[in-house]
Amino acid sequence: MTKTKSMTLLKKYFQSKEILVGEVQKRLGAGYELKEFAYSPELKQVVIPANSQGQDLAIVVKRYKKVPTFLGILLMAVMIVGSLFIWQQSQLPKENILPAALAPEMKDAKEIDKEELMKRMQKKVDEGYVNLQMNTEVIFNQGDGFGTIQAVNPEENQTVIAFDIFLADSDEILYSSGSISPGQYINKGKLNRTLKKGTYEAYAAVKMFDEETQKELNASKVVLSIVVNS
């Protein structure tokens, strides 16, 4: 029985058959034998027969579809998670993907631990659209400490995401995420100033940046609540 594996690659990898094969082989790793397949630079999808440890495979390679640039296309998948879901912020990313003039520097973003994080976040993706997973209830045990500012930029986006959190009544900025690259997440962060105990209406202003052109693609808004326990 033939099994199917799929991957999505940027347009630049479809420039020639040699480039496409090289990138597919690189992503599959050792142990995969690619076989001859039909190719044309205009194709939006190719199927590459392959073999791995005696198992017949069909590698489906799709051309990455650019994100439309009009407002309102960002679809949010939201799930409120418990306040006990707090991990130690142990390491920040080592590299800044985009210049500060085009996108903010990375701040709290970390690599996704899929088994531990993704099972806690509801995922909903429509083809051709950016997918961001964000917790809409931001919880702080203390107003001057770290809280559960949780957001995920899935690997399939191939789009850098950054957001700022504002108080709804005054538009005062309370937090800036910095760049979150595909395959990274933010689990906790600290507000710009101390808040007293209570529940605050807030919103996140989200921006997306193209990884290749380094330009802003789109912006959207997510309604949040900030809960300070003490």
C-alpha positions in Angstrom: 0.0 0.0 0.0 1.4 3.4 -1.0 1.6 6.0 1.7 1.4 9.8 1.1 3.5 12.5 2.5 2.9 16.2 1.8 4.9 19.4 2.1 4.5 23.0 1.0 7.4 24.9 -0.6 8.0 28.5 -1.6 7.8 29.5 -5.3 11.6 29.8 -5.5 12.0 26.0 -5.1 9.9 25.4 -8.3 12.4 27.3 -10.5 14.0 24.1 -11.7 13.6 20.4 -11.2 17.1 20.1 -9.7 16.3 22.8 -7.0 13.0 21.2 -6.2 14.5 17.7 -5.8 17.3 19.1 -3.7 14.9 20.8 -1.3 12.6 17.8 -1.0 15.5 15.5 -0.4 16.8 17.9 2.2 13.5 18.0 4.1 12.9 14.2 3.9 16.4 13.4 5.1 18.4 10.2 4.6 16.7 7.0 3.8 14.4 8.3 1.0 14.9 7.3 -2.6 13.2 9.7 -5.0 12.0 8.4 -8.3 11.4 10.1 -11.7 8.4 12.4 -11.9 6.7 14.9 -14.3 7.9 18.5 -13.8 7.1 21.9 -15.1 8.0 25.4 -13.5 4.3 26.4 -13.9 3.0 23.4 -11.9 1.3 24.3 -8.6 1.7 20.8 -7.3 3.9 17.7 -8.2 3.7 14.1 -7.0 7.1 12.5 -6.5 7.2 8.7 -6.2 9.6 7.5 -3.5 10.7 4.6 -1.5 11.8 4.4 2.1 12.8 1.1 3.8 10.9 -0.9 1.2 7.7 1.2 1.6 6.3 2.9 -1.5 5.6 6.6 -1.0 4.0 9.4 -2.9 5.5 12.8 -1.9 2.9 15.5 -2.7 4.7 18.9 -3.0 2.5 22.0 -3.2 3.5 25.5 -4.2 3.1 28.0 -1.3 0.2 30.4 -1.9 0.9 34.0 -1.0 -1.3 35.6 1.6 -3.8 38.1 0.2 -3.1 41.7 1.3 -6.6 43.0 2.0 -7.8 43.6 5.6 -9.8 41.1 7.5 -8.4 37.7 6.2 -6.8 36.7 9.4 -8.8 33.8 10.9 -8.3 33.2 14.6 -8.7 29.9 16.4 -9.2 30.4 20.1 -9.4 28.2 23.1 -9.2 29.4 26.7 -6.6 27.3 28.7 -6.1 27.0 32.4 -4.1 29.4 34.5 -1.7 26.7 35.6 -0.3 26.3 32.1 2.9 28.2 32.8 6.3 27.2 31.6 9.7 28.5 32.6 11.0 31.2 30.2 14.4 29.8 29.8 15.7 30.8 26.4 15.0 33.5 23.8 15.7 32.9 20.1 19.2 33.6 19.0 18.5 35.3 15.7 16.4 38.1 14.5 14.7 37.1 11.2 13.7 40.6 10.0 15.3 44.0 10.3 13.7 46.2 13.0 12.6 48.7 10.3 10.3 46.1 8.8 9.3 44.0 11.8 10.1 44.2 15.5 12.9 42.2 17.0 12.2 38.8 18.6 11.4 39.2 22.3 9.5 36.3 24.0 9.1 33.9 21.1 10.3 30.3 21.6 10.4 27.2 19.4 7.1 25.2 19.6 7.1 22.0 21.7 4.3 20.5 19.6 3.3 17.6 21.9 3.0 19.8 25.0 1.6 23.0 23.5 -0.4 22.2 20.3 -2.7 19.8 22.1 -3.8 22.7 24.3 -4.6 25.1 21.5 -7.6 24.7 19.1 -6.4 24.8 15.5 -8.5 25.9 12.5 -7.0 26.6 9.1 -8.6 27.7 5.9 -6.4 27.1 2.8 -4.6 30.3 1.7 -5.1 32.2 4.9 -2.9 33.0 7.9 -3.5 30.9 11.0 -2.7 32.3 14.4 -3.6 30.6 17.7 -4.0 32.9 20.6 -5.3 32.6 24.2 -7.9 35.4 24.7 -7.7 35.4 28.5 -4.3 36.7 29.7 -3.8 35.8 33.4 -1.3 37.3 35.9 -1.0 36.0 39.4 0.6 39.4 40.3 0.2 42.7 38.4 4.0 43.2 38.2 4.9 39.6 37.3 4.9 37.3 34.2 1.5 36.1 32.9 0.1 33.7 30.4 0.4 35.6 27.2 0.1 32.6 24.8 0.2 32.8 21.0 1.4 30.3 18.4 2.6 30.9 14.8 2.3 27.5 13.2 5.0 26.3 10.8 2.7 26.2 7.8 2.1 29.9 7.9 5.6 30.9 6.5 4.6 34.3 7.7 6.2 36.3 10.6 3.7 37.6 13.1 3.9 40.3 15.8 1.3 41.8 18.1 0.8 44.6 20.7 -1.7 44.4 23.5 -3.6 47.6 24.4 -6.1 48.5 27.1 -9.5 48.9 25.4 -10.6 52.0 27.3 -7.5 54.1 26.8 -5.6 52.5 24.0 -2.5 52.3 26.3 0.0 49.8 25.1 0.8 47.2 27.7 2.9 44.6 25.9 4.8 44.0 22.6 5.5 40.5 21.5 8.4 41.1 19.0 8.6 38.9 15.9 7.2 35.3 16.1 8.5 33.3 13.2 6.7 30.2 11.8 7.2 27.3 14.3 7.6 29.5 17.3 5.3 30.5 20.2 5.0 32.8 23.2 3.9 31.3 26.4 4.3 34.1 28.9 5.3 37.8 29.1 5.4 40.8 31.4 3.4 44.0 31.0 4.9 47.4 30.6 3.4 48.6 33.8 1.9 47.2 37.0 -1.9 46.6 37.0 -4.1 46.4 40.1 -6.1 43.3 40.9 -9.1 43.0 38.6 -10.3 42.1 35.1 -9.5 44.5 32.2 -10.9 44.7 28.7 -8.1 44.7 26.1 -7.2 43.9 22.5 -4.3 42.7 20.5 -3.3 44.5 17.3 -1.7 41.8 15.1 0.6 42.4 12.1 1.9 39.9 9.6 5.2 40.1 7.6 6.2 38.2 4.5 9.3 36.0 5.1 10.7 36.6 1.7 10.0 40.3 1.0 10.2 41.3 4.6 7.2 43.6 4.1 4.0 43.9 6.1 1.2 41.9 4.6 -1.9 42.5 6.8 -3.2 43.5 10.2 -6.0 42.4 12.4 -7.5 42.8 15.9 -8.3 40.3 18.6 -10.4 41.1 21.6 -8.8 40.0 24.9 -9.4 40.1 28.7 -6.6 40.6 31.2 -7.1 39.0 34.6 -4.9 40.1 37.5 -5.3 37.9 40.6 -3.4 40.0 43.1 
